[in-house]
Amino acid sequence: MEEQKWKGESRGNALGYNIFIWLIKNLGLYSAYFMLLFVTTYFVLFSRKTNKEIYRFYREALHFSRFKSIVYIWKNYYQMGQTLIDKAAIFSGKSKEFTLVKPNYDNLLAMIQEDKPSVFIMSHVGNFEAAGFLVDLKKRVNLLTYEAELAHIKKIMDDLKEDGLFKSFTIKYDGSHIFELQSVMEKKEILCLHGDRYLEGTKTITADFFGKPARFTYGPFYLADRFNANAAIVSLVKSGMKEYTLEHRRLDTSKGQQDIANQYAKHLESFVKKYPESWFNYYDFWA
C-alpha cells in the first residue's frame, strides 16, 4: 500500500466548517458537539487509511489492547473535532466560556521576560493557536504556519479572529519567510512553530521517539541554537468539556540542536502518554 505522508494540509472542507460555525453561533457549543458525534462515527467507519495509522500507533507505541485501540480511534477523532469547534468558538468571541489550567505558569512567564527571543516548539498534541485568546503572555506572539494549509479553511478561521492578539505568517516556498523569522528573533519576541511535522524534501533532525528513530522538523531546533534563544515545548490540550490545560516544558539550549531535539522528543512522548486521545497525527511518524 502507498505510504501515507503529510502534504502540509489540514483535513476538512469549507461546508463542514461553516455548518459547525452556524451551530455555535445560533444553537450553542453543545449542539455542535452533538452533531460531531455523527461526523466522528463517519470517519471511524470510512477513513480507513488514517484508521490504520492511528491504530498501529496505539498498538505499537502505546501498547494498547486491540479493543482499547479501536475505542481510542473514536475518542481521538471526537477530541480533534471538539478542538476545532472550540477554536471556532474562541475565535468568534466566546473565549470567556472556557477555563484555562496553567501549571507552573510563572516559570513560563519568567522565561519569556528574559532579554532573549523565545521559541515555542509546538506539537500536534492539542492545539496551541487558540492559546492566544486564552493566555495573556504580555508579549508579541508570532505563529509560523504552512502555506499549503487549505486556503478556504484558513480564510474561514481568519475571518473569525479578533484583531491584535497573534501575528501569523506562512512558510513560503521561495524562502522569503526567512526575513520575517530574522526580524522576530532580533526583536526578541516569541516565535511559535511546529516541531513534529514536516514536508517531504525539507531538512529534518532525528531523535528517539517511543523507542525508534523519528524525524522532526529541523527549523525550530536550528533557530533556538542559532539565535541563543530560550525554548520550550508548549501545547494547549483539551482537558475537560470547556477546559484547556497549558502544558509546557523548558528546553536547555546550551548543548546544540541535537540535544534540543532529543529533549523535545522526550517531552512530546510524555505529553502523548498523558493525553493519548489528543495527538492528532494520522501518518506513519516513523516512515
C-alpha positions in Angstrom: 0.0 0.0 0.0 1.2 3.5 -0.8 2.8 5.1 2.3 0.6 7.9 3.6 2.5 11.2 4.1 1.6 14.6 5.3 1.1 17.1 2.4 1.0 20.2 4.5 -2.8 20.4 4.5 -5.4 20.0 7.2 -8.4 17.7 6.7 -11.8 19.1 6.3 -13.9 21.2 3.9 -15.5 24.6 4.0 -19.1 23.5 4.1 -18.5 21.3 7.2 -16.7 24.2 9.0 -19.5 26.7 8.1 -22.2 24.3 9.4 -20.4 24.0 12.8 -19.9 27.7 13.0 -23.6 28.3 12.3 -24.5 25.8 15.1 -22.1 27.5 17.5 -23.5 31.0 16.8 -27.2 30.1 16.8 -27.7 27.0 18.9 -24.6 27.0 21.1 -21.5 24.9 21.6 -23.2 21.7 22.8 -25.3 21.5 19.6 -22.1 21.4 17.6 -20.7 18.7 19.9 -23.8 16.7 19.3 -23.5 16.9 15.5 -19.9 15.9 15.9 -21.0 12.5 17.2 -22.3 11.6 13.8 -19.3 13.1 11.9 -16.9 11.1 14.2 -18.7 7.9 13.5 -18.5 8.5 9.8 -14.7 8.9 10.0 -14.3 5.8 12.1 -16.2 3.8 9.5 -14.8 5.2 6.3 -11.4 6.8 6.9 -9.5 3.5 6.5 -6.0 4.9 5.8 -5.9 7.1 8.8 -7.6 4.5 11.0 -4.8 2.1 10.1 -2.0 4.5 11.1 -3.5 5.6 14.3 -4.5 2.1 15.3 -0.9 1.0 14.7 0.3 3.8 16.8 -1.9 2.9 19.8 -0.9 -0.8 19.4 2.8 -0.5 18.8 3.8 2.7 20.6 1.4 2.8 23.5 0.8 -0.9 23.7 -2.9 -0.6 24.0 -5.1 -3.7 23.6 -6.9 -4.2 20.3 -10.2 -3.2 21.8 -8.7 -0.1 23.6 -7.0 0.9 20.4 -10.3 0.9 18.5 -12.0 2.9 21.3 -9.2 5.4 21.2 -9.6 5.9 17.4 -13.1 7.1 18.1 -12.0 9.2 21.0 -9.2 10.7 19.0 -11.5 11.8 16.1 -14.0 13.2 18.5 -11.4 15.1 20.5 -10.0 16.6 17.3 -13.4 17.7 16.2 -14.1 19.3 19.6 -10.8 21.1 19.4 -11.7 22.5 16.0 -15.1 23.5 17.2 -13.7 25.1 20.3 -11.2 27.0 18.2 -14.0 28.4 16.0 -15.9 29.4 19.2 -12.9 31.0 20.7 -12.0 32.9 17.6 -15.6 34.2 17.3 -15.5 35.8 20.7 -16.7 33.0 23.1 -13.3 32.6 24.9 -14.9 33.5 28.3 -16.9 30.3 28.1 -13.6 28.3 28.6 -11.4 27.9 31.6 -7.6 27.5 31.4 -5.4 25.5 33.8 -1.9 26.9 33.8 0.5 24.7 35.9 3.9 26.3 36.6 2.7 29.3 34.6 5.1 31.7 36.4 8.0 29.8 35.1 6.9 30.3 31.5 6.3 34.0 32.1 9.8 34.4 33.7 11.4 32.7 30.7 9.8 34.9 28.1 10.6 38.1 30.0 14.4 37.4 29.8 16.3 39.5 27.4 16.3 36.9 24.7 14.0 35.7 21.9 11.7 32.8 22.8 11.0 29.8 20.6 7.8 27.8 21.5 8.1 24.5 19.7 4.6 23.2 19.3 3.3 19.8 18.5 0.1 18.2 17.3 -0.9 17.3 20.9 -3.9 19.6 21.2 -3.9 22.9 19.6 -1.8 25.9 20.5 -3.2 28.5 18.1 -6.3 29.2 20.4 -3.9 29.9 23.3 -3.6 33.5 22.1 -7.2 34.1 23.1 -7.0 32.3 26.4 -3.5 33.2 27.6 -2.0 36.6 28.2 1.7 36.3 27.5 2.2 40.0 27.6 4.5 39.8 24.6 4.0 39.6 20.8 3.5 36.0 19.7 4.4 35.1 16.1 2.9 31.9 14.7 4.5 30.3 11.7 2.2 28.0 9.6 2.4 26.2 6.3 1.5 27.9 3.0 -0.1 24.6 1.9 -2.8 24.8 4.6 -6.2 24.7 2.8 -6.8 28.3 1.8 -10.6 28.2 2.2 -10.4 26.7 5.7 -7.7 29.2 6.8 -9.9 32.1 5.5 -12.9 31.0 7.5 -10.8 30.9 10.7 -9.0 34.1 9.9 -12.4 35.9 9.4 -13.5 34.8 12.9 -10.4 36.2 14.7 -10.4 39.3 16.8 -7.5 41.6 15.9 -4.2 42.2 17.5 -3.7 39.0 19.5 -1.4 36.8 17.3 0.6 37.6 14.3 0.8 34.7 11.9 2.8 34.2 8.7 3.4 31.3 6.5 6.4 29.2 5.3 6.9 30.3 1.7 8.3 28.0 -0.9 10.5 30.8 -2.1 12.1 31.2 1.3 11.0 34.8 1.8 9.7 34.0 5.3 13.3 33.8 6.5 13.4 37.6 6.7 10.4 37.6 9.0 11.9 35.0 11.2 15.1 37.1 11.4 13.0 40.1 12.4 11.2 38.2 15.2 14.5 36.9 16.6 16.1 40.4 16.5 13.1 41.9 18.3 13.3 39.2 21.0 9.6 38.3 20.5 8.0 34.9 20.8 8.1 32.6 17.8 5.8 29.6 17.7 6.3 26.8 15.1 5.7 23.0 15.0 8.4 20.5 15.6 6.6 17.2 14.9 5.6 17.6 11.3 7.5 18.3 8.1 7.0 18.4 4.4 8.8 15.9 2.2 12.1 17.3 0.9 12.6 19.7 3.9 15.5 19.3 6.3 14.9 17.1 9.4 16.7 16.0 12.5 16.4 12.6 14.0 15.6 11.7 17.6 14.4 8.7 19.6 10.6 8.6 19.9 8.9 5.7 21.6 12.0 3.6 21.2 12.5 4.2 17.5 14.3 6.9 15.5 11.9 9.5 14.1 12.4 12.6 12.0 11.4 16.1 13.4 11.4 19.5 11.7 14.9 20.9 11.7 14.0 24.6 11.8 12.8 25.1 15.4 16.0 23.5 16.8 18.3 25.3 14.5 16.7 28.7 15.3 16.8 28.1 19.1 20.5 27.2 18.8 21.5 29.8 16.1 19.9 32.8 18.0 20.8 31.6 21.5 17.1 31.8 22.3 15.1 30.4 25.2 13.0 27.4 24.1 10.1 25.4 25.4 7.8 22.7 24.1 4.3 24.1 24.5 0.8 22.5 24.0 -2.7 23.6 24.7 -4.7 20.4 25.4 -8.4 20.0 26.0 -8.7 18.5 29.5 -12.4 19.0 30.2 -15.7 19.8 28.4 -14.8 23.6 28.4 -11.4 23.4 29.9 -7.9 23.5 28.5 -4.5 22.9 30.1 -1.4 24.8 29.0 1.4 22.1 29.1 5.0 23.4 28.8 8.5 22.2 29.5 11.5 24.4 29.2 14.3 23.1 27.0 18.0 23.5 27.6 19.5 25.2 24.5 23.1 25.2 25.7 24.3 22.0 24.1 23.2 22.4 20.4 20.5 21.4 18.0 20.6 17.6 18.5 20.3 17.9 22.3 17.4 20.3 22.0 15.7 17.8 19.6 16.3 14.9 22.0 14.7 16.9 24.9 11.7 17.8 22.7 11.1 14.2 21.6 11.3 13.0 25.2 8.8 15.6 26.4 6.5 15.1 23.4 6.4 11.4 24.3 5.4 12.2 27.9 2.6 14.5 26.5 1.3 11.8 24.2 1.2 9.3 27.1 -0.7 11.8 29.3 -3.1 12.7 26.5 -3.3 9.7 24.1 -6.6 10.9 22.6 -5.1 14.3 21.8 -2.2 13.6 19.5 -3.6 14.4 16.1 -1.2 12.7 13.8 -2.6 10.5 11.1 0.5 9.4 9.3 3.3 7.0 9.8 5.5 9.1 12.1 8.5 6.8 11.6 8.2 6.4 7.8 
